[in-house]
Amino acid sequence: MILFPVPIGCEDLCRSLPGWNLQQLEGCRHFIVEEIRTARRFLRHAGYRHPLDEDFFYLLNEHTASSWRSGTGTADFESWIARIGDGEDVGVLSEAGLPCVADPGALAVKWAHEHNVEVVPLVGPSSLMLALMASGLDGQNFVFNGYLPVDAAQRAKRIHELERRMRSEHQTQLFIEAPYRNNQLLDALCSLLQSETRLCVACDLTLPSQLIRTLPAGRWKSERSKTDLHKRNTVFLFGE
């Protein structure tokens, strides 16, 4: 089982992916993906030379993952994977970034370990690590918190909890949001964080439209109107 990182955009894959990754794609005919349409688009941009209609795709996303967790989805997966010949590779593709990091592909990798299938992670872009590198925040002690609650009251409670942890443990906090809710999250952070807490917004990483900015939360309040994050892939970080 080969884990293929996928860039946020496909404008210039050579800037984001080693040539070795693209060579390994050629050996795969079976892919575990979040969305078949976008997986096919990535493969076309990567120069994949096999007819895509002949490849086998297994859909594993936030909707199908729930059946895995309840124990009913693995039978369907095992039926699909049983059609694959011995010694053939299976590729895991994320929608963007690293497979299995904030990504349901981890369920397939868990299955692979349970069935003694070799797992091969490939090098590629991680928006979380790129954001941390460029933020100027502490990269020695940090934690990725996934998604914050959607409910405004619960989200506010969680932000205050993370800020207290940041101060007590001197720990940088990372999290993400659904792109269409980015602006609401940034508004909440500007409103709720203490003015001296340093907040970084890292958006469209590796793309020509890339934006990375770290400011005290108090300054973000005055700069907020200049930043539109709607439907843009964004990592949020705050720290000391």
N, C-alpha and C positions, 0 to 999 in steps of 0.2 A: 504494500500500500504506500504510494508515493504522495506526499503532501506538497502541492504546488501553490506557492504564493501568487497572488493576482494583484497587479497594480490598480490604483484607483481609476486611472485612465489608460487608454491604449494608444496614445499619440506616438510614443517612442518607447517601446518595450526595452530596447537596449540600454536605456538609462536606468531601468529599475530591476531588470532580471538578468542573471548570468546566462551566457549562451548555453551552459550545461543544462539549465532547466528546460530550455526550448528543445534541446536534443532528447531529453528524457520524455517529453510529451509525445514524441514520435513513436515511442514504444508502447504507448497506452491506447487501448481501444475501448476501455470501460472507465467511466467517470462518475464519481459521487459529487453532486452539485446542489447548490441552493436554488438555482433557477436555470432551466435548460437554455432559454433564449440567450441570456447573457453569457453563459458558459460557451455556447457556440460562437458568439461574437468574439470572446477572448481567444478562442482557439484559431479562428480565422486570422485575427491580428497577429497571432504568434507564428503564423506561417505553417500551421498544421496542415499536412498534405493529404491526409486521408479523407475520403468522403464522409462528411459528418452524419449523413443519414445511416451509415453503416455502424456507427458507434453506439454503444449502449450507455445510457444515462440513468442514474438512480437519483431520485429527488429526495434530498434530506434538508429540510428547512424548518423554520419555527413552527410551521403547521404540522408537518409530518413527524417532527421530533417528539411531540407529545405522545404519540402512539408508541414510540420507542420507550419512553420513560414509564409508560403504563404496562409495558411488557408485550404489547400486541404487534408492534412494528417490526421486531427483529425477524419474525417468521417470513414476512414479505421480503426483507432484505436478504435473508439466507436463500430464499428461492431464486432471487435475482443473481446472487453471487455464485450459486451452484452451477450456473450456465457458463461460468468462466473457466477456461481450461487451466490445468496445473501449470504453474510457472508463469502465468500471464500477470501483468501488472495492472493495478487499479489506481487511478488518480483521484485525489480529493481536491476539489477547487472551491475556494471561498468566493463570495461575491466581490470582495476587495480585501487585500491584505493577507494575513497569514491564516491558513486553515486552522480551525479548532481554537482560535483565540477570539473570544466573544463570537463564537461560531458553532453551529450544531454539528459540524464535522467531527467534533470530539467523540460523539457517540459511535461513529464508525471506527475510529481509532481504538476506542475502548473494546469494541468487538474484536478487532484485529489482535490485540494483546491477549484477549481471552481464548483466541483460537490459534495462537502461535504463528500469526502472520507477521512477517517482518514489516516494520514501519520505517519509512525513509523520509525525514523532513528535509526540504530543500531551502537554500538561502533565498531571501527575498525581502521586500520592503515591509516593515511593520510601522503603521502610523503611530502606534503607542510609543515605540522606542525613538522614532524620528522626532516626535513631539517633545519627548523628555530630553533628548539630546539638545534640541534647539531652544528649550525654555529658559535655561539659566537657573532652573530649580534643582534641588538636591537629587542627584541620581544615584546616591548610595543607599538611601532608605526611601522606598516608594511603594505604592500599592495601586493596583487597578481595580476599580469598584464597579465596572460594568455600567449598567444604566441606572440612573436615579429614578425614584418613584415618579409617576406621571401626576398623581394627585398633588396639588399645590401645597397643602398642609404637610403631607408626608414628605414631599421633596424638601421643604424648608427644614423640617426636623432632621432629615438626613444630612443636609448641607451643614447644619450646625454641629452635628455629631462628627462629621469628617473634619471640620475646622478645629474642633477640640482635640481630635486625635493628631492632627497636623502639629499643634502646639505642644501637646504632651509627649509625643513620640518623635517630634522633628521629622515628620514623614510627609513626603509629597503625595498628593492625592490626584489620581487620574480617573477620568470617566468619559463616557460618550453619551450621545443622545440620538434618537431618530432624527434625520436631517431636517424634517419639516417642523420639528419642535426646538431647533437650536436657538432661535431668537428668544423664545420664552425662557429657556434655561439661562441664557446669558443675562437676561433681565433679572432673573431671580438671584443669580450670583452677585450681580452688581448691587442689588438691594440688600442682600442678607450677609455677605461677607464683611468682616471688619475692614476698615479703610486701608490698613497697612498690609493686609494679606495680599501676596502677589498672585495674580491670576494670569494664566497663559491661555490664549486661544490659538490653536494650530489647525489650519483649515486648508483643504485641497492639497495636501502634502504630495510632493513630486510633480504637481501640475503647474502649468504656466501661471495659473491664478492663485498660487500658493500664498497664504497669509499666516505669519507667525508673529505674535505680539504678546509680550509680558509686561504688565503694568500693575501697580497697586490697585486694589479694587476701588479705592476712592477716586483714582484717575480714570478708571474705566467708566465711571458714571458720567463723566463729562465727554468721553470719547465714544460712548455707546452709539449715538446716532450715525456715526461714520462707518459702522460695521454691520453688514447684512450677511447673516450666515444661513439664510433660508435655503434648504435643500442642498447644502454643501457638506461634504464629509468633514467632520470636525472632532478634534480631541480637546477636552478641557482639562486643565491642570491648575492646582493652586498649592502654594507652599510658602515657606518663610523666605 
